[in-house]
């Protein structure tokens, strides 16, 4: 059955772009990591294109590894704290949704509830919390821990954390602010509620000292393909960020997550599955491929070795580029994409050198099946969308703003010609533009009115 809704699109933001050599691109702003004007420019370009949101990826830790390689990779070593950045973007943009990553492992629920509620008011209803439990050992060392807490514990804490935040966001019902100057009554005491949560990980009395937000509550995003992750998404998420590698695999993931939602009393239409895809587009295939090659050629071998070491969880610092890959260092199972991991293993078994493998990985990392002409990329996206492998895409542009500009100039007109993407925003809030329903306040005796 043909879809009647429109594709959702978001800009994934590492400061200079998704590729580790993006800061070396002549069109990049080398000072952009600490220059708000650069990120506002990316936001304005995304907003002019009518994208749904701008997604600020983050980790509260610098990367670790070979210092010589890290000195060549600025993105994870020098960037704004995301909620500070979103606060500034909230008052300098008008329609674009604003998504930031905050970990449930290293914050308290009351802080997160108050911060995101504040930004939702500042933006007039355009903020989204990307919920993560964190998955890098180095993060724990910054927060009084010896590495990362066990996976099960992180998700157990994460689920309770989200429940508490949701409860705090319900502190004020819709219409609780009376603002009655004649009688001197600011809010209706019967529509103001104390949470009194006492659980395994948190004890939070409440109430939250900020009114119900324009969206009822901020939109919730999540990533994660594990069983606990998919279950958490089905219960709480409204955007799910998946890693695009194979259409059949992602279609199965799409069906798996959405089929779990009715058990939690949720409509599957209230969740948008949005794979992350990297696009390299040119007027011709050769032009698109040249853009890929340019960035790979710019990438220092030490950076490629570090990237591959992180992905394969194998220390390659002492392995010469012209030597075969040491197969005995491979883990039994991948931490990231199984499809790409299996492909790389097959590649190295053919006797290729570490240098050849780095280039192969860099090309897959950069191209990700999305290198080509506007029609080819639109065909790819349309197939994923129409066959329900995706509700839209988080666009991981190799360079910013140049790759974003290429997509807007070349691919977006083709998507619009096919009727797949909007011409104008449908609403004023991120929730409205994504086609999500308003959340019901748990304390309300009657449903909140539609906005």
VENFENNOR-V269181 format. One record per helix or strand of 2 or more residues. SS is the DSSP state (h for helix, s for strand). FROM is the first residue (numbers start at 1). TO is the last residue. If there is no record, write none. Layout:
ss:SS from:FROM to:TO
ss:SS from:FROM to:TO
//
This chain:
ss:s from:8 to:13
ss:h from:22 to:24
ss:h from:32 to:34
ss:h from:36 to:48
ss:s from:53 to:56
ss:h from:67 to:70
ss:h from:82 to:90
ss:s from:97 to:103
ss:h from:109 to:122
ss:s from:127 to:132
ss:h from:137 to:140
ss:h from:151 to:169
ss:s from:177 to:180
ss:s from:185 to:187
ss:h from:189 to:191
ss:s from:197 to:198
ss:s from:203 to:204
ss:s from:219 to:223
ss:h from:227 to:236
ss:s from:239 to:243
ss:h from:247 to:259
ss:h from:261 to:264
ss:h from:268 to:270
ss:s from:272 to:277
ss:s from:280 to:281
ss:h from:285 to:298
ss:h from:301 to:312
ss:h from:327 to:329
ss:h from:338 to:349
ss:h from:354 to:367
ss:s from:371 to:372
ss:h from:374 to:386
ss:s from:392 to:395
ss:h from:402 to:417
ss:h from:430 to:434
//
